[in-house]
């Protein structure tokens, strides 16, 4: 039976119109770029014909697509410039992702390779991330200490939150220069590693169930700011540590409905911030669990915590990529210059947040067919945020 290759695009902006005269309609010099795709050895026999590759112009924001031939090669005719390449494919039930930045094209052109990596299907996935804040309407000003995210059990068996960790990556914002080269094999978690409580099976999550995590204040923000949300809930976990994060504007004492055993712990603090600095405009978020040792044992090992290049203050924890259960990358929709921080094994794409202080949220898409078959909510998980997430007009927790 012939396998069907389903294309999953890393869609960006409008496609520019090209001529065949050596320049485009704006007079830019054109070059030929060949992109050769490859798969991991275990999947090398799978067909690559028909897989679509996207080339995104880093400076202009334009994007271009080309389809692979039988040899797995996609051919572009592009204006000279700096490009980000990406490709995603579903072959049978398996997902594969690839991304590569910093491709410089100068006429007459050149050839490069793009290696597709197999993506694991996550048991626990990020369902929603609300980080952009809202207006204080009817008062003046803006409010951003109401950030939260929601985790979801995406499989048919009960999973456990016990000892699960999360963090954000360096650099904090997608518009900042990324000092970390590709292919490190780890993700640089900055400022703090947070960990869920529990000794193994204290905090179960049944199939299709959610867990809310208040990144900042676990209080009823909507009581004062109607466009915000109520995070003073019995089902809410909270990031709260008055020793490390002393800014009470961002980390007030949890509300009266918050269970004391729902307070996450700080495994290590590696920066100087007095409030946890999850970006309001363009964060990365990763959830992970240590394997073969505890996270505390890992951090105690030499080389697990290193200095941020160029900084004399900030350090990061080098969390192995294979420990990451799920991750998502947010780009600042107000900027044409955004830099990838997560590799294709975790997230081959990104989701734009159009603006800050709008009350908008970033939501994972529901897989309707799988949800109907399973009898519980199954979310889409291709390890490509461009495909998996979308921006909503309102937070899901808004009353």
N, C-alpha and C positions, 0 to 999 in steps of 0.2 A: 504494500500500500504506500503510495507516494506521500511523503511528509509535506505538510503545509507550513510554510514559513510566514508567520505573522509579524508584520513590521511594527515596531514601536519607536516612534520618532522622538528625537529630542528637539521639539519644535521651538523656534525662536521668533523672529520678526518677519516682515514682508521680504519676499525674494526680489533682489535687484534684477533688472533686465539687462542681458548681455548681448552684444553684437558679435560677429565673427570676423571682425576686421583688425583684431589685435588690441582694441580698446573697447571699453564699455560706453554706454550712452553719455557718461560724464567725463570721458576722456582718459580714464585710468587704464594703465597698461594691464593686459591680460596674460595669465600664465596657465599652463596645464599642470594639474596636480593629480597624481595617481595615489589611491589609498588602498593598500592590500590588507584585507582582513584575515585573521587566523584564529583558531580555536585551541583550547587546551588539548593536550595529547589524548586524553580519554574521550574527547568529543570530535577529534580531528576529521572523522569520516562524514560528519553531518554536512549537508549542503549549505553553501553561503550565497548561492545565486538568488537574487531578488532582495537581499538585505539592503536597506537604505542607509546611507551614511550622510550625516549632516555636517557641513562646514560653516561655522559661525564666525563672522568677522568681528573680532574683539573690539575694534575701534568704532565701526559704523553701526553695529547691531544687526546688520543684514545677515541672512542665512541662506544657504544653498544646499540642495539635495542631489545625490546621485545614487543610482542603483548598481549593486555589484553584478558582474557577469559571472559566468560559470567558474572562472578561476578565483572568484572572491575579490575582485578588484573593482573599485568604483573610480570613475574618471570625472574630474571637474575642469571647467574653464572659468577661472576666477580673476578678479582684480588683484594686483599685488597687495599684500597686507599680512596681518597677523591673525591667525585662525585658531579656533578651538574645534576639534573634531569629536564626533560622538556617533555611536551606533548602538542599537538595541535590537534584539531579535528574540522571538519565541519560536523554538523548534520543537515540535511536539509539546510536551509538558515542561520543558526546560527553558529558562530565561538566561540570556547572555547579554552582557553590557560591556562597553568600551568607551573610554574618553581619553583625549590627549590634548593638552594645551601647548601654546607657544610655538605653533607651526608657522614659520615664516615662508611666504611665497614670493619669489622674485622671478620675473619672466626670464627664460622661457618656461620655468617650472621645475618640478621634481617629483619624487616618489617617497612615500613614507608608509609605515606599517601601523596597524591598529589591532591590538590583541583583545579578542572578546573573552571575558572571564565568566565562568558559570556563577550564577547568583542563587544563593540559598533562599528558600521560602521561609519567612519569619513566622515563628509561633506567636511571639508578642510583637506587635507593630504599633507605630505611632499613628493614631487615628486623627488627631487634631493638634495643631499648635496655634495658640493665640499669644502673640507677642507684641503686636503693633500699637496697643493702647487705644484710647478713645478721647473724645472731647469731654470736658467737665460740664457740658450743657445741663441745666440752664446757667451754670456759672461760667466764668471765663477760664481759659487755660486748657491744659491737656493732662491726662492721667495715664501712667504706664506701670504702676506697681500692682497690676492685676493679671500678670502673665500666668498662663497655665498651659498644660498639655494633657492629652488623654491617651492612655495606652489601651490596646484591644487584644483580646485572645482570638487569634485568627484560625485556630485549628480545632479539631473535634475532641480533643482531650483537655482536661483541666491542667492549667499551668500555674506556676507559683511565682509571685513577685519577690519572694525572700532573696535577699542579697543582690538583687538586680541593681546595677549602677547606671548613672547617666551623667552626661556632661556636654559642654559646648567646646568648639575647637578654636584654635589660633589660626588666623586672625579672627577677631570677633565679628567683623563686618565684611561682606563680600566685596565692598569697594576698596578695601585696604590691600596693600601689596602682600601677596602670599609668599612668605620667606621659606616655605617648606617645599622641597622638590617632590615630584611625583615618584611613586614606587617605593616609598619608605617601608611599607609593610606594617605601619602603625598609624594611628590617628593621634595628633597632639592635643590632648584634652587640657584646657587652660583654666586657671583660677581655682578650680575645685572639682573633686569627684564626690558626687552624692550617692548614697546607698540606701536602698530600702531596708527596713528592719526585718527580723524573722530568722529562724534557725533552720528552715527547710521547707515546711509546709504550713506555715502560720497564715499566709495571705494567698489563698487560692483565687484563681480567676477562671471561671467556668467558660466553656465555649461561647463565644459571642459577647462575653462580658467586658466592661470597661473599668478603668481605674483612672481617676482624676488626680493630677499632681499640680498643686499650687506652687509655682516657682517663687512668687513673692508673697504678698499678704494673704493668708487664709482667713479672710474676713469678708463681710458683706459689703463689697465695693459699690453695689448698685443702690444701697440705701442713701448714699450721698451723691453718687453719680449715676443717674438712670441708664446711661448708655453702657455701663460696665456690667459686671457679673457678681453673683453671690458665690463666694468660695468658702463660706462658713457652713460646711456640709459634713455629715457623718461619713460619707463615702470618699472624702477628699484626703489625700496625702499632702504633706507640706514640707517645703524646704525651709527649715527654721533652725538657726544656731546663733544665739545671742552673743556667743563668745567671738566667733569669726566674722559674723555679719551684723554689725552693730547699728546700721542705719535703720531706725524704726519706721521711717517713712516708707521704705520698701519691705521691711521685715518686722511688722508689728507682731505682738503676741498673738498666737492663733486664737480664733473665735471659740466660743463656748461649746460648739458642736463638734470640734475637731478632737478625735481620739488621740490620747497621748502616745499610743503605739503606732500612730500613723505619721509620726515625725521622722523624716529622713535624717541620716547622720552624715557628717562630713568626714570622709575617709582621709583626705589630705587637702590642705589649702596651700596653693602655690603662688598666689598673687596678693596684692595689697588692697584690693577693693573692699569697701565696707558694706557693699550690697552686691548680691550675685549678678554679674553683668551679662545676662543673656540679651543679645542685641535686640533693639526695638525695631530695626529695619531689615536685618538680613542675617539671622543666626544660622548656625548648623546645630543640630541636636542629634546625639547618638545615645542609644541604650546598649549596654553590654554586660556580660557576666564573665568573671574570671574562670578559666578552665585549668584543672590540674593543680590549683593552689587557690588560696584566698586572695582577694584584691589587696589586702593588707600585706601579705607575704610578697606579692609581686612588687608593690611600691617600695618595700624594704630592700629589694635587689638593686645592685649597682647598675646604673644605666637606664633604669625605669623612669626616672625623673631627670629631665635635662633643662638647660637654659634655652630660652627663646633666642634664636640668632639675632644679634644686635641689641639685645636687652640685658641690662644688668640687674633687673628686678624680677621679671616674670619667668616662671618655669612652666613646663608642661609634663603631663604623664603620658608616656608612650604606650598607649593601649593597642595591643595587637589587633590587626584588622579582623582576624578570624574570631575574635571574641565579640565583635559587634553584632547584635541581633537585628538592629534596624537603625537607620539614620536618614535624615532628610536635610537638604540644603536649600536655603532661601536666598534669592537674589533681590536686590533693591530695584524695584520697578521704576524708580525715578532716575536711575543712572544707566548710561550705555556701557559703562565699564564695570563689569563684575568678574570676580575671580573664583574659580572652583577651589574647594578645599577638601571635599570628599572624593575618593577614588571610585571607579566604576564597580568595584566589588560591593560597595555599600550603596552608592547613589550615582548613577551615570548622568543624571540630569539635575534639574533644579526647578523650584516653583517661584514665580515672581510674586512679591507682595507689592501692590501698586503704590501704596502710600502708607504713612504712619498716622496714628490717632484717628482712624476712621471707624474703629470697632469691627473691622473685617477680621476674618480668621482664615486659616489654611486647613483644609479638610481633605482627608483621603477618600477616594472614590469607592463606592460600594460595587462589588461584583454581583450583579443581580442574578445571573444564572447559577453561580455557585451558592449564593445565599438561599435561593429557592430549593436547591437540591439538598443542602445541608440542614435546613431548618433553623439556622441561626445566621446572624449577619457575618458575611465573609467580605473582607475588604480587598481591594486590588493591591497586589504586591509584586511589582516587576523590578524593584530596586532602581527605579527611574522616577524621580519626583515630578518631572515634566509630564509624565503620563499618569502618575498615581494621584497627584494632588491638584486641587483647584482652590481659588480664593472665594470665600463666601462673603455675603454682605453683612453678616452678623454672627457673633459667637454662638456656638450651639448651646451654651449654658445661659444665654440671655433669656430672661423671663418674658 
